[in-house]
Every structure is written in C-alpha cells, then in structure tokens.
Amino acid sequence: MNAVSADSRKGWSVNMEDRSAALEITLLKRTYVLPWNQFLYAEGGDDEVRAVFATHDVIMKGAGLMALLADLAAQNITVVQEPSRPDRFQTGADRLIREVIVQKVEAG
C-alpha cells in the first residue's frame, strides 16, 4: 500500500513510497501533466515557489510553501491543485496554495 498524503487544504499531494513519473497540475479550467524527467529546478520561499521544467514554468503563490519546495526537491509530489475562488481567501492555514500559474517556456 502506498503512503499518499492528500491534504486538499494545502493544495498538493505527495507519495512518500513510490516516485511518480509526472506532476499533475490541476487548474480550474485546464490540467497539465509534466514529466519529472523534464524537471530542471525549483526556487522560492514561504510565499512563492517556482518550479522550472523544460517546457513550462509553474509558479505557486500562498503561505508556508517552504514545505512545497522540499517536496519538489524530492520529486515526490503527485498533484498540485489550484484552489477554488472561495478557498483562496481562507485564513489560518499554515500551508496553502492560493494561486497557480503555468507558463509555456518560449524557445529562444
């Protein structure tokens, strides 16, 4: 049985036992599946994290996102979910994603 942590209040799910082949980004109107083998790096702090893949940049804004940065470094995140509009304004949560932006990397 896999150990999967799914806390919808924080906005991301991790699998601690098996490494997922891809990261699923679920936005309100679109879903992206980005393969981990195209992951280049992640950077950020408690209020914003940027994950860079070969074809897309994923920017996540919120609170307590240093834990997200650590999960990205371990590549054990399975899903990042954009919150519904009412959930963006919840208060009191230690860790949560308020906004997710996916941008296609333009070939230079």
C-alpha positions in Angstrom: 0.0 0.0 0.0 1.3 3.4 -0.9 1.7 6.2 1.6 0.0 9.1 0.0 -0.6 12.4 1.8 -3.5 14.3 0.3 -4.3 17.5 2.2 -6.7 19.5 0.0 -6.3 22.5 2.3 -2.6 22.9 1.4 -3.1 22.3 -2.3 -0.7 19.5 -3.1 -0.4 15.7 -2.6 2.8 13.6 -2.1 3.6 10.0 -2.4 6.3 9.0 0.0 6.9 5.5 -1.2 6.8 5.5 -5.0 8.3 8.2 -7.2 5.6 9.4 -9.6 6.6 9.7 -13.3 4.9 13.0 -13.7 3.5 16.0 -11.8 -0.2 16.8 -12.4 -1.2 20.5 -12.2 -4.9 20.8 -11.9 -6.2 24.3 -12.7 -9.8 25.3 -12.6 -10.2 25.1 -16.4 -7.2 23.1 -17.5 -4.9 20.2 -16.4 -1.2 19.8 -17.2 0.9 16.7 -16.7 4.6 17.5 -16.7 7.1 14.6 -16.6 9.5 14.7 -13.8 12.4 13.8 -16.2 11.9 17.4 -17.6 12.2 19.0 -14.2 15.2 21.3 -14.0 15.0 23.1 -10.6 12.8 24.9 -8.1 13.3 28.1 -6.2 11.4 30.3 -3.8 10.4 30.9 -0.3 7.4 30.8 2.0 5.1 32.9 -0.1 6.1 31.9 -3.7 7.7 28.8 -5.3 8.7 28.5 -8.9 9.2 25.0 -10.5 11.0 25.0 -13.8 10.5 22.3 -16.4 12.0 22.1 -19.9 8.7 23.3 -21.4 6.8 25.1 -18.7 7.3 27.2 -15.6 4.9 26.6 -12.7 4.5 29.5 -10.2 2.7 28.8 -6.9 1.8 31.6 -4.5 0.5 31.2 -1.0 1.7 30.6 2.5 4.1 28.1 4.1 5.4 27.0 0.8 8.9 26.0 2.0 7.4 22.5 2.6 6.3 22.5 -1.1 9.8 23.5 -2.1 11.2 20.5 -0.1 8.6 18.2 -1.7 9.6 19.4 -5.2 13.3 18.8 -4.5 12.4 15.2 -3.6 10.2 14.9 -6.7 7.5 13.1 -4.7 4.6 15.4 -5.4 1.9 13.8 -7.5 -0.7 16.6 -7.8 -0.8 20.4 -7.3 -4.3 21.8 -7.3 -5.4 25.4 -7.9 -7.9 26.3 -5.2 -11.4 27.4 -5.9 -12.1 31.1 -5.6 -13.5 30.9 -2.0 -10.6 28.7 -0.9 -8.1 31.4 -2.0 -9.2 33.6 0.8 -9.1 31.2 3.7 -7.1 32.3 6.7 -5.4 30.4 9.5 -3.8 27.7 7.4 -0.1 27.2 7.9 0.4 25.8 4.4 -1.7 26.6 1.4 -1.5 27.5 -2.3 -3.6 30.5 -3.2 -2.7 30.8 -6.9 -1.1 28.6 -9.5 0.2 30.0 -12.8 1.5 27.7 -15.6 3.5 29.5 -18.4 4.9 27.8 -21.5 8.6 28.4 -21.9 9.2 30.2 -25.2 12.1 28.8 -27.3 14.8 31.4 -27.6 
